[in-house]
């Protein structure tokens, strides 16, 4: 990104203003009214010139910012950085949903296999124990050996499938790397936008100073969110007083209410 | 036991449905927000409602209030499963008549415990 020359307040204006003001008082004390009026006109001129300069700088900085962020899609034709951030975040939602669904598909396919192995093993174990206690008739024993043979074949192929599913589950976690990269890129962009905005605000401050404009920002700061709408997951919940950081906190709170 | 699972994320609905199936509840249906869920509840014979809070359209807390105001639904057990963790919100849900409150991320054990507790109280 191009270096910014936004914060140009070399104090020239204040210095000149101060000098002229002192001179004005001296002239008034010496009853030089005509000279004093001339000085007031000079002061006005100094202020106006500086004001135009500052507004010029502000306009240029705004223009630069718009160009850099490609906010004005008319200029570039290409998508703005904000558009890119939107697309990036949609990609994150999409990737995480796909990974979650793939993992659940694999688990759904794996559960009947492992349940099958477990059920068959329980069955065979029961008859095997009867065999060890010599309670099994010869015909039952022949049947048992056949079942063991089938069980071993099934276990071999089913565990192979299970291993495949576990590997697929492992691979489905690659979303963390891909979405992480996208999110880091967006974080950098947001930090960039923030520092440019801070610069613009500071430049606008100079203009305000010269024109004597005072903003009433107290009201704009109050932006209370309606809690019934839901605010989403709490980040760093442990550090917040008004937030339950885990299920135990919730249970304690509810039981204090007579639940 | 017929259960309605309401969440705007299909993956979360799937997780909850799978956990419920593990607990032996196989008759489940899904809705993606309160405004879809309410008519389903009014026309179907559901025995239990599991709902998220933060959803587009009608939120879970609004759904809960509508359920409690409805003459035929007002005794329906409702479990809130949500990422909303502000104390004010939990108190508001309790005041609106929720039967259980589970915060995300949750474990299968927690979900099981809360569901069992609700039915102990309802049956007992």
Interface residues (C-beta under 8 A of the other chain):
Chain A: X97 X100 X101 X104 X107 X108 X227 X228 X229 X230 X231 X232 X233 X234 X237 X242 X243 X244 X245 X246 X247 X249 X250 X253 X254 X257 X259
Chain B: X9 X10 X11 X14 X15 X18 X53 X54 X55 X59 X60 X61 X62 X82 X83 X84 X85 X86 X87 X88 X89 X90 X91 X92 X94 X101 X102 X103 X104 X106 X110
